[in-house]
Structures are given as C-alpha cells and as structure tokens.
Amino acid sequence: MRENAWTRWPSREALSRAGDSSARRALAWTTRLVALGMLLWTTFTDDRLHAWGIATAAVGVLLCGAGAWAYFQTTLQHRLLPSVTLLGVLLGLALGAYALDLRDAAVVLWCGCAVAAMERLPLVAALPAAGAGLGAFASVNHGGWLTSVVTTGGIALAGYVLRLDAEARGSALQLLAQERAARAAEAESAALAERARIAREIHDVLAHSLSAQLVHLEAARLLIEGGADRDRILERVVAARGMAREGLAETRQALSALRGEMSPLEDFLSELVATADGAHLTVSGDRRNLPAQSSQAVRRVAQEALTNVRKHAPGAKVQIRLEYAEHQVTLDVRDSGGSPGELAGAGAGYGLLGMRERAELLGGSLEAGPGEEGFVVTLKVPV
C-alpha cells in the first residue's frame, strides 16, 4: 500500500544527515552559527534590557537551545506529538521574546521554527506549524503586505526545498545500502555455488576412481574365493593399484581445473581412450575452448561411461564421439554390448544420476539407455 504523502515522515537517513559531505556539513553548521549569533546579538545588545531582563534572556536562549536539540531527536525518532509540542514551546518562547520587546530575536525564532517544521515534520503537521510561525512574523512585519507575502513565501519555500534535498539524499543512501546488501548476497551466493562446484568435482573424481578400484578388488576377491591362480589375482590387484594412481592424477587434474589450468578436452579424451581396451575416439566440428564447467561435465561423463562398460560389458568395443556444434557440444558413448560381468551389481548406481544432475545444472541433458547393440550414453551441453 502506498504511503500517504501528507502523513509521511522524511526518512531517518534524511533527518540524521548521515552521509553528508564535509562541505555540506560545514555549510549547515555555518548557517546555524550565523542564526545563533544573530539571536544572541539582537538579544544582549538591546539597551533596554536590565539585569533581570538579561538573566531572563539568557534562560530563554538556553531553553531555545535545549528545545531545538530535543526537537531534532524526536523528529529523528518520528515521534509526532513530542515534536509538535517542542515546536510549540519554541514558538511560545519567541512570543515571550516579543513581549520583552526583543523583536529581532522573536523574528529569528519564528522563521527558524517555520523552516524546521517544513524540513522535518509530516506535511499535515508541518504546514500548520509553519503557518503559525510565519503568520506571527507577518503580523509584526511593518514592511507592507506584499513584502510580508514574498518573505513568508520565500521562507516556506526554502524549508520545503531543504526537505526535498534531505529526502533525495536519504533515498540515495537507502539505495546505496540496498545495493551493498544485494552485492553481499550475490557474493555469498557465488561463494556457495563455488563451494558446491568444488565438492561436486572432488566427489565425481573420487567416485569414479574408487568405483573403478572396487571393480578390480571385487574381481580379485572372487578369484581368490574361486581358487584362481596367483597370476590372475595379481593382475587384478595391479590393475586396482593403477586405478588408484589414475585417481590421484585425476584429483590433481580436478584441482588444476578449479584453478583454471585445464588441459584441452580432446587430449584428455585421447588419454582416457588409450587406457581403455577396445575404445575409439572420433572428434567432429570446429574445435574450440569450452567453459570450465562444460568441459568438466564432458570429462566426467566419459569417465563414468567407460567405468560402466568395464562393469557391465567387459571386453566390449566402445565408440566415443565428440561433436562440436554452434550452440552445444555432444558426447556420445556407445558400446557393442556383451555378457554382464561378474561385477555388474557392484556400486550404488548413482554415477549416471549424478552426471544427469550436473548436465541439468548447466542447462543441458543426459540420456542413457539400451542402443541397437549395447548401451548408449549421450550428453548435450550448451556452450
């Protein structure tokens, strides 16, 4: 619901003068000191004042200072009744000064109260308060009705201009605070996203490496239980050790990728194919550098797909095709099929699910299922 302009207070940022430049602060204090100097000069240089009059005037000046400070605080807290009451006290003190024949001091107080009302109060209260102060000034002004109208109108306009200036400055401070909060939230969100990406990378590397080691270790266990000869068992153990070394190398590569030090995608796939029996790589399209996350997604899917071939179709031929298109890159991994291996049931089965989630986070897709001969995994990532 939109706030009523007549009952709306100037913002606390506007009333507190927070964010004022040094030049603006100097000008504001100069204006206050000039007004205070005029008030003191006109009060204590009047020859008609005697001892009791001077004492009364001094008390009045102190009351005016205390009232002005209290008015500043209550308006800052948006407390309407105390603010209006204090303004009424200041107007009453001006009337008392006029009764003591201190006309100039009374005029300064009346005009100052009018400006302060227009600047710091809601308009519904500012207009009557300013009208009371300027009306009192006009009633004692002997310069003619035209001079009174022009003077009072100029003073009211000056107060309203100060109000608009303060509100504009307060709005700028609020926008600045909102922008800082938005930047902080954006930085925090980016940090959380980066942490999630790092966790995903490390998880995928370890999941692939440990899963591959599990394949060979489980095979070694089955061979031992079946009474196989020493050479076959040793072959599986050596293969598991090799996978552990590969996992360590992949972990280092993932850390390098997180630092932006990533090897070309084609070189990585070529090395991956070289370590897999019966695998062949085909690359088509205009080769180009991919974003880090897209490149990592292709690498991880290729690794997971080859691991699944070792588990579910050992000895099968594998065709890996990497295609660069204008707006996306496609990785297609097809195996020729075969009899399920002894370790077809090993693992939790979350590898391709994690790869699909990774692809969807990038706005891509991953499809996995039976093909004409064996199993087909197709990854599409926008670039």
C-alpha positions in Angstrom: 0.0 0.0 0.0 1.4 3.4 -1.0 2.1 5.7 1.9 0.2 9.0 2.1 2.5 11.9 1.1 0.8 14.2 3.7 1.4 11.9 6.6 4.7 10.5 5.5 7.8 11.4 7.6 11.1 12.2 5.9 13.3 9.1 6.2 15.6 8.7 9.2 18.5 8.8 6.7 17.4 12.2 5.6 16.8 13.5 9.1 20.1 12.2 10.5 22.2 13.9 8.0 24.1 10.7 7.5 26.4 10.6 4.5 26.7 14.4 4.2 29.9 15.6 2.6 32.3 17.8 4.6 31.3 20.8 2.5 27.6 20.3 3.2 28.2 19.8 6.9 30.3 23.0 7.0 27.6 25.0 5.3 24.9 23.7 7.6 26.9 24.5 10.7 27.8 27.9 9.4 24.1 28.7 8.8 23.3 27.5 12.4 26.0 29.6 13.9 25.0 32.7 12.0 21.4 32.3 13.1 22.5 31.7 16.7 24.9 34.7 16.5 22.1 36.9 15.3 19.8 35.7 18.1 22.4 36.4 20.7 23.5 39.7 19.3 20.0 41.1 19.0 19.1 39.8 22.5 22.1 41.0 24.5 22.9 44.3 22.8 19.5 45.7 23.5 20.0 48.8 25.7 16.5 48.4 27.2 17.5 45.2 29.0 18.5 45.4 32.6 19.8 42.8 35.0 16.6 40.8 35.3 15.9 41.1 31.6 19.4 39.9 30.7 19.0 36.9 33.1 15.6 36.1 31.6 17.0 36.4 28.1 19.9 34.1 29.0 17.5 31.5 30.3 15.4 31.9 27.2 18.4 31.2 25.0 19.3 28.1 26.9 15.7 26.9 26.7 15.8 27.5 22.9 19.0 25.5 22.5 17.6 22.6 24.6 14.3 22.7 22.8 16.0 22.7 19.3 18.2 19.7 20.3 15.2 17.8 21.7 13.2 18.6 18.6 16.0 17.2 16.4 15.9 14.0 18.4 12.2 13.5 18.5 11.8 14.1 14.8 14.6 11.7 14.1 12.6 9.1 16.0 9.4 10.0 14.1 7.5 10.9 17.3 4.9 13.4 16.2 3.3 14.6 19.4 6.5 15.4 21.3 7.9 17.1 18.1 4.9 19.3 17.7 4.9 20.1 21.4 8.5 21.2 21.3 7.9 23.3 18.3 5.0 24.9 20.1 7.3 25.7 23.1 9.8 27.3 20.7 7.1 29.4 19.2 5.9 30.4 22.7 9.5 31.4 23.6 9.5 33.6 20.5 6.3 35.2 21.6 7.8 35.8 25.1 10.8 37.4 23.5 8.5 39.7 21.5 6.7 40.5 24.7 10.0 41.6 26.2 10.4 43.9 23.2 13.1 41.6 21.6 11.5 41.8 18.2 14.5 40.6 16.2 15.1 37.6 18.4 11.4 36.7 18.1 11.5 37.0 14.3 14.6 34.8 14.1 12.8 32.1 16.2 9.5 32.3 14.3 11.2 31.9 10.9 13.6 29.2 12.2 10.6 27.2 13.6 8.8 27.5 10.2 11.8 26.2 8.3 12.4 23.4 10.8 8.7 22.4 10.6 8.7 22.3 6.8 12.0 20.3 6.7 11.4 17.7 9.4 7.7 17.1 10.0 5.0 15.3 8.0 3.3 17.9 5.8 0.0 17.5 7.7 1.7 18.9 10.8 4.4 21.0 9.1 2.0 23.3 7.2 0.0 24.4 10.3 3.2 24.8 12.4 5.0 26.8 9.7 1.8 28.8 9.1 1.8 29.7 12.8 5.4 30.9 12.8 5.2 32.8 9.5 1.8 34.3 10.5 3.3 35.6 13.7 6.2 37.1 11.7 3.8 38.6 9.2 1.8 40.2 11.9 4.8 42.1 13.3 6.3 43.0 10.0 5.8 46.6 9.1 7.1 46.4 5.5 3.7 46.1 3.8 1.6 43.2 2.9 3.5 42.5 -0.4 6.8 42.3 1.4 5.3 40.0 4.1 3.8 37.7 1.5 7.0 37.4 -0.5 9.1 37.0 2.6 6.9 34.3 4.2 6.5 32.5 0.9 10.3 32.5 0.4 10.9 31.2 3.9 8.3 28.4 3.5 9.8 27.5 0.0 13.3 27.4 1.5 12.1 24.9 4.2 10.4 22.8 1.6 13.5 22.8 -0.7 15.6 21.7 2.3 13.1 18.9 2.9 13.3 17.7 -0.7 17.0 17.9 -0.7 17.2 15.8 2.5 14.7 13.2 1.1 16.7 12.9 -2.1 19.9 12.3 -0.1 18.1 9.8 2.2 16.7 7.9 -0.8 20.3 7.8 -2.3 21.6 6.4 1.0 18.8 3.8 1.1 19.5 2.7 -2.5 23.2 2.5 -1.7 22.5 0.3 1.4 20.3 -1.9 -0.7 22.9 -2.2 -3.4 25.5 -3.1 -0.9 23.2 -5.7 0.6 22.5 -7.1 -2.9 26.2 -7.3 -3.6 26.9 -9.1 -0.4 24.1 -11.6 -1.0 25.4 -12.1 -4.6 28.9 -12.7 -3.3 27.6 -15.1 -0.7 25.6 -16.9 -3.3 28.6 -17.1 -5.7 30.7 -18.5 -2.8 28.2 -21.1 -2.0 27.9 -22.1 -5.7 31.6 -22.3 -6.0 31.8 -24.5 -2.9 29.1 -26.8 -4.3 31.1 -27.0 -7.6 34.3 -27.9 -5.8 32.5 -30.5 -3.8 30.9 -31.9 -6.9 34.2 -32.1 -8.7 36.0 -33.8 -5.9 33.1 -36.2 -5.4 33.0 -37.2 -9.0 36.7 -37.8 -9.2 36.7 -39.9 -6.1 33.5 -41.7 -7.1 35.0 -42.7 -10.4 38.4 -43.7 -9.0 37.0 -45.7 -6.1 34.4 -47.3 -8.2 37.0 -48.5 -10.7 39.2 -49.8 -7.9 36.2 -51.6 -6.4 35.7 -53.4 -9.8 39.2 -54.8 -9.7 39.3 -55.6 -6.0 36.0 -57.3 -6.1 37.3 -59.4 -9.1 40.3 -60.3 -7.1 38.1 -61.4 -4.2 36.0 -63.6 -6.4 39.2 -65.1 -8.0 40.5 -65.9 -4.5 37.2 -67.5 -3.5 37.2 -69.5 -6.7 40.7 -70.7 -6.1 42.2 -69.0 -9.2 46.0 -69.0 -9.8 48.3 -66.4 -8.3 48.9 -64.5 -11.6 45.2 -63.8 -12.3 44.8 -62.5 -8.8 47.9 -60.4 -9.0 46.7 -59.0 -12.3 43.6 -57.6 -10.7 45.5 -56.2 -7.7 47.9 -54.4 -10.1 45.0 -53.0 -12.0 43.5 -51.7 -8.8 46.8 -50.1 -7.9 46.9 -48.5 -11.4 43.4 -47.1 -10.9 44.5 -45.6 -7.6 47.3 -43.9 -9.3 44.9 -42.7 -12.0 42.5 -41.4 -9.3 45.3 -39.4 -7.7 46.3 -37.9 -11.1 42.6 -37.1 -11.8 42.3 -35.4 -8.4 45.3 -33.3 -9.2 43.8 -32.5 -12.6 40.5 -31.5 -11.0 42.3 -29.2 -8.6 44.1 -27.7 -11.6 40.8 -27.3 -13.4 39.4 -25.4 -10.4 42.3 -23.1 -10.7 41.7 -22.6 -14.4 44.6 -24.8 -15.5 42.8 -27.3 -17.6 44.2 -29.5 -20.4 42.4 -29.5 -23.8 39.3 -31.7 -23.8 40.5 -33.7 -26.9 43.8 -34.5 -25.2 42.0 -35.7 -22.0 39.7 -38.0 -24.0 42.6 -39.4 -26.0 44.4 -40.3 -22.9 41.3 -41.8 -21.4 40.7 -43.9 -24.6 44.3 -45.0 -24.5 43.9 -46.6 -21.1 40.7 -48.5 -22.1 40.9 -51.6 -24.3 38.8 -51.6 -27.4 37.9 -47.9 -27.2 38.0 -45.5 -30.1 37.5 -41.7 -30.2 36.1 -39.5 -33.0 36.0 -35.7 -32.9 33.9 -33.7 -35.4 33.1 -30.0 -35.8 35.1 -26.9 -35.2 37.2 -27.4 -32.1 37.2 -24.6 -29.5 37.7 -24.0 -25.9 34.7 -24.7 -23.7 33.7 -23.1 -20.4 35.3 -24.8 -17.5 32.1 -26.4 -16.1 31.0 -27.6 -19.5 34.4 -29.2 -20.2 34.4 -30.9 -16.8 30.9 -32.3 -17.4 32.1 -33.9 -20.7 35.2 -35.4 -18.9 33.2 -36.9 -16.0 30.5 -38.4 -18.2 33.2 -40.0 -20.4 34.9 -41.5 -17.4 31.7 -42.8 -15.9 30.5 -44.3 -19.1 33.8 -46.2 -19.6 33.7 -47.4 -16.0 30.1 -48.7 -16.6 31.3 -50.6 -19.7 34.1 -52.3 -17.6 31.5 -53.3 -15.1 28.5 -54.4 -17.2 30.1 -55.4 -20.6 33.7 -56.2 -20.0 35.6 -56.6 -23.3 33.0 -54.7 -25.4 34.1 -52.3 -28.1 33.4 -48.6 -27.3 32.9 -45.8 -29.7 33.3 -42.3 -28.2 32.1 -39.4 -30.4 32.7 -35.8 -29.5 30.8 -33.3 -31.7 31.1 -29.5 -31.7 28.0 -27.7 -32.9 27.3 -24.0 -33.0 25.5 -23.8 -29.7 26.2 -27.1 -28.0 28.7 -29.9 -27.6 27.6 -33.5 -27.7 29.4 -36.5 -26.3 28.1 -39.9 -27.4 29.5 -43.1 -25.8 28.3 -46.5 -27.4 29.4 -50.0 -26.5 29.0 -53.1 -28.6 27.4 -55.0 -25.7 28.3 -58.3 -24.2 27.6 -60.6 -21.4 27.3 -59.0 -17.9 30.5 -59.2 -16.0 30.9 -60.7 -12.5 30.7 -57.1 -11.1 27.6 -55.9 -12.8 25.9 -55.4 -9.4 28.9 -53.6 -7.8 28.3 -50.0 -6.9 25.3 -48.0 -5.8 24.2 -47.0 -9.3 24.3 -43.2 -8.7 27.0 -42.4 -11.2 24.8 -41.6 -14.2 22.3 -39.9 -11.9 25.0 -37.5 -10.7 26.1 -36.9 -14.3 22.5 -36.1 -15.3 22.2 -33.6 -12.4 25.5 -32.0 -13.5 24.2 -31.6 -17.1 20.9 -30.2 -16.0 22.6 -27.6 -13.8 24.4 -26.4 -17.0 21.1 -26.3 -18.9 21.9 -29.5 -20.8 20.7 -33.1 -20.8 22.0 -36.6 -20.4 20.2 -39.7 -21.9 21.3 -43.2 -21.1 19.7 -46.5 -22.2 20.0 -49.5 -24.4 21.1 -49.0 -28.1 21.0 -51.2 -31.2 23.7 -53.4 -29.8 24.8 -52.4 -26.3 24.3 -49.3 -24.1 24.3 -45.7 -25.2 25.1 -42.6 -23.1 24.5 -39.2 -24.8 25.4 -35.9 -23.2 24.4 -32.5 -24.6 25.8 -29.3 -23.0 25.1 -25.8 -24.3 28.2 -23.6 -24.9 
